[in-house]
């Protein structure tokens, strides 16, 4: 009897402990979400002539506005501070055939506006931009060594899950430290490549990207893509052709 009662008691303790752990994890997750709510940017809006932007649909449905993020010139650079997750582009920036779009992204103070890493990078293949039907593909880096390749078609589609770690992606020394990433998206024949800091981190078949519910074409508008609560300086934003 004592042995059976002891086993029963142990099972009860195990179940109770597991329940407490699950409850604590849920509380932590809830706290993280609350702490990482979007921060409206003071003096937000677009201050570069010819450029436009659009925040993500889920941001708009939550009442966010494009003016809660900011795109501005800073010397020869562009500085983006978000607010809601957003894409920025100039309508004349279009690419077709084989090409490479590249830029350098410097996060002057890693995680200065958030409590966990958020990505920033480039997009290509933009169609119907500025509408509910817009589609594009982006590659973005995090300051913790991760990167993500993701698209809108207009529904989202993931090309490397929710992100992948790569030794090519630079890591910040810690919160508040500077970290820089060189990012390039290239269309080469039937392949699309994302390279970060000179290393190809992802290669995708065009047929896996251009299909129903995904991209209309790998031709289209190219621009910049930022997650929410980021502060990044962009330089060297250029298009090159082979």
C-alpha positions in Angstrom: 0.0 0.0 0.0 2.7 2.5 0.9 4.5 1.7 -2.4 1.3 2.3 -4.4 0.5 5.5 -2.5 4.0 6.7 -3.0 3.8 6.2 -6.8 0.4 7.8 -6.9 1.7 10.8 -5.0 4.7 11.1 -7.3 2.5 11.1 -10.3 0.3 13.9 -8.8 3.4 15.9 -8.0 4.7 15.4 -11.6 1.4 16.4 -13.2 1.1 19.4 -10.9 4.7 20.5 -11.6 4.1 20.2 -15.4 1.0 22.3 -15.1 2.9 25.0 -13.2 5.6 25.0 -15.9 3.1 25.3 -18.7 1.3 28.2 -16.9 4.6 30.0 -16.3 5.6 29.6 -20.0 2.3 31.0 -21.1 2.8 34.0 -18.7 6.3 34.6 -20.1 5.1 34.5 -23.7 2.3 36.9 -22.9 4.7 39.3 -21.2 7.1 39.2 -24.2 4.2 40.0 -26.5 3.1 42.9 -24.3 6.6 44.3 -24.0 7.2 44.0 -27.8 4.1 46.0 -28.8 4.7 48.4 -31.8 6.2 51.7 -30.8 4.9 54.6 -32.9 7.8 56.7 -34.3 7.8 60.3 -33.4 7.8 62.5 -36.6 7.0 59.4 -38.7 6.3 59.3 -42.4 8.3 59.3 -45.6 10.7 62.1 -46.1 12.4 60.9 -49.3 10.8 62.2 -52.5 9.5 59.5 -54.8 9.4 56.8 -52.2 6.2 55.2 -50.9 5.4 52.4 -48.4 2.8 50.1 -47.1 2.6 48.4 -43.7 1.7 44.7 -43.3 -2.0 43.9 -43.5 -2.1 42.5 -39.9 -0.6 45.8 -38.8 -3.3 47.8 -40.6 -6.0 45.6 -39.2 -4.7 46.4 -35.7 -5.1 50.1 -36.4 -1.5 50.9 -37.3 -0.7 53.7 -39.8 2.2 54.1 -42.2 3.0 57.4 -40.4 3.9 55.3 -37.3 7.1 54.3 -39.1 9.7 56.6 -40.6 11.9 56.7 -43.8 14.3 59.6 -44.0 17.7 60.6 -45.5 20.7 60.8 -43.2 23.5 62.2 -45.2 24.1 59.8 -48.1 22.2 57.0 -46.3 18.6 56.2 -45.6 17.4 55.6 -42.1 14.4 53.5 -41.3 12.7 53.4 -37.9 9.6 51.3 -37.3 6.8 51.2 -35.7 4.8 48.6 -37.7 6.4 46.2 -40.1 6.7 47.9 -43.5 8.0 47.8 -47.1 9.4 50.9 -48.8 10.0 51.4 -52.5 10.3 53.9 -55.3 8.0 53.1 -58.2 10.7 53.6 -60.8 12.9 50.9 -59.1 12.1 48.0 -61.3 14.2 45.0 -62.4 13.8 42.3 -65.0 15.6 39.3 -66.3 18.8 38.5 -64.4 19.8 41.1 -61.8 21.1 41.7 -58.3 19.7 44.1 -55.7 22.0 44.8 -52.8 22.4 47.1 -49.8 24.2 47.4 -46.5 22.2 47.5 -43.3 23.7 48.8 -40.1 21.8 48.5 -36.8 23.6 51.1 -34.8 22.2 49.8 -31.5 21.2 46.2 -31.7 17.7 45.6 -30.1 17.4 49.3 -29.2 13.6 49.3 -29.9 12.8 45.7 -29.1 13.3 42.9 -26.6 14.3 40.2 -29.1 15.9 40.4 -32.6 13.9 41.6 -35.5 14.9 41.3 -39.2 15.5 43.9 -42.0 16.5 43.5 -45.6 15.6 43.7 -49.3 12.6 42.7 -51.4 12.3 41.9 -55.1 9.6 40.9 -57.6 7.0 43.4 -56.4 3.7 43.5 -58.1 0.5 45.4 -57.3 2.5 47.3 -54.7 0.5 49.5 -52.4 -2.7 47.4 -52.8 -4.2 44.5 -50.9 -3.0 42.2 -53.7 0.7 43.2 -53.5 3.2 40.4 -53.8 7.0 40.3 -53.3 9.8 38.2 -52.0 12.3 39.3 -49.3 15.5 38.2 -47.6 16.2 39.8 -44.2 18.9 39.3 -41.5 18.7 39.4 -37.7 21.5 40.7 -35.5 21.7 37.3 -33.8 23.0 35.3 -36.8 19.7 34.3 -38.3 18.1 35.1 -41.6 14.6 34.7 -43.2 13.4 34.4 -46.7 9.6 35.0 -47.0 7.1 36.2 -49.5 3.7 37.7 -49.8 1.4 36.5 -52.6 -0.6 38.3 -51.1 -0.9 35.6 -48.4 2.5 34.9 -46.7 4.6 32.0 -47.7 7.8 30.8 -46.0 10.9 29.7 -47.9 13.1 28.8 -44.9 10.5 28.3 -42.1 10.6 31.1 -39.5 14.3 31.6 -40.0 17.6 29.8 -40.2 21.0 30.3 -38.5 24.0 30.9 -40.7 27.6 31.6 -39.9 27.5 34.2 -42.7 25.2 36.4 -40.8 26.9 38.8 -38.4 26.1 38.7 -34.7 26.0 41.8 -32.5 28.3 41.7 -29.5 25.2 42.4 -27.4 22.2 44.7 -27.0 23.1 48.3 -27.8 26.1 47.3 -29.9 26.4 47.9 -33.7 26.0 45.2 -36.2 26.2 45.4 -40.0 24.9 43.1 -42.8 25.5 43.2 -46.5 22.4 41.7 -48.2 21.9 40.8 -51.9 19.0 39.2 -53.7 19.8 37.9 -57.2 17.8 36.3 -60.1 20.1 34.0 -62.1 18.3 32.1 -64.7 15.9 29.7 -63.0 17.3 30.4 -59.6 16.9 33.1 -56.9 19.7 33.6 -54.4 20.0 35.4 -51.2 23.6 36.3 -50.2 24.5 37.8 -46.8 28.0 39.2 -46.2 29.2 37.7 -49.5 28.0 34.2 -48.8 24.9 32.6 -50.5 22.7 31.5 -47.7 19.7 30.4 -49.7 19.0 29.3 -53.3 15.5 28.7 -54.5 14.0 27.4 -57.8 12.1 30.0 -59.7 9.3 27.4 -60.2 8.9 27.2 -56.4 8.4 31.0 -56.2 6.4 31.9 -59.2 3.1 30.0 -58.9 -0.5 30.4 -57.8 -0.6 32.1 -54.4 3.0 33.2 -54.6 4.9 35.5 -57.0 3.6 36.6 -60.3 7.1 36.9 -61.7 10.7 37.5 -60.6 10.5 40.7 -62.5 9.0 43.7 -60.7 9.6 46.4 -58.2 12.5 46.1 -55.6 12.8 47.9 -52.3 13.4 47.6 -48.6 11.6 45.5 -46.0 11.7 46.0 -42.2 10.0 44.1 -39.3 8.4 46.1 -36.5 10.4 48.0 -33.9 13.7 48.3 -35.9 16.1 51.2 -36.3 18.5 50.7 -39.3 20.8 52.8 -41.5 20.8 51.7 -45.2 23.7 52.5 -47.6 24.7 51.2 -51.1 21.2 50.4 -52.2 21.8 49.5 -55.9 20.7 47.4 -58.8 23.3 45.7 -61.0 22.9 43.6 -64.2 25.2 40.9 -65.4 
